[in-house]
Amino acid sequence: MNEFTDAEGRRWVASATEEASTDYKGRYFMVLRPEEGDETLALRDVRWNSERTARRTIQTMSDTELRRRLRLARGRSNPIPTV
């Protein structure tokens, strides 16, 4: 998990979530959530084989990289429904 601020000053949290699948390769993918609100954006093409690797990679991403990923996710407009 890594927190960052977008270009408008809104706080976001980058993390990974597990996709329910019998295939273990690339089971975890990147998600971005605002600190306030229920919008969740997914980058399903940013994948990892384990939660540990996903967490380590996301924690080492710079704010610039995270903002770039957020722009990509917004451009694809693929929100994850909240349950």
N, C-alpha and C positions, 0 to 999 in steps of 0.2 A: 504494500500500500504506500502511496506517495501523494502528498497534498501539494496543490499548486494553484496559482491564480491565473485566470484567463485574461484576455486583452481588455475586457470590461471591468476587471477587478472582482469578478465572482470567484469564490473558492470552489475547487473541485477536488475529488479524490480518485486517483487511478488505482485500480486493483485488477485481479484476475478472478474469473469464475469458472467453475467446472461445467462442461457440457455433458449431459447424460448420454453416454455412448459406451458400447462394448469395445470400441477402438481406443487404446491407451495413448496412441501417438497424437500429439496436439490436442489433448482433451481440454486444456485450460486456455482461455482467451481473454483479451483485455477488455475491461469495462471502465467507463468514466461516469461518475455520479457527482452532481453538485452537492455541496455540504448542506444546502437548504433546498428543498424541493424533491420531487419524486421522479424526475427525468433520469433515465439511465441509458447511456449510449454504449453500443458494443462495437468493437473492432474484431470481428470474427476471423480475420486473416492474420491477426497478430496472435500467434499460438505458442504454447509451451507444452512439453511432455509431463512436467511435474509442477506442483504448487510451489515447491521450494525454488525452482528455477524462475518461475514467473515472478514470484515475490522479489527475488534478488535482482532480476532485470529491471523491474519497475522501480525499485528503490534507487537504482543507479541512474535512471533517466533524469536529464536536466529539465528544468521548467520549460525551456525553449522546445525541447523534444516533446514534452507532454502537451504543450499548447498546440504544436503541429499535429499531434495525434488527435486532439480534440477537434481541430478544424476539419480533419479528414472524417471523423465520425459524424460531425454535424452535416457535412456535405453529403454524406451517404444517407442521412436521416433514417437510421435503423434502430429506433428506441426498443428497449426490452420492456415488455409489459410488466407492471408491478403487480405483485400478488398480495 
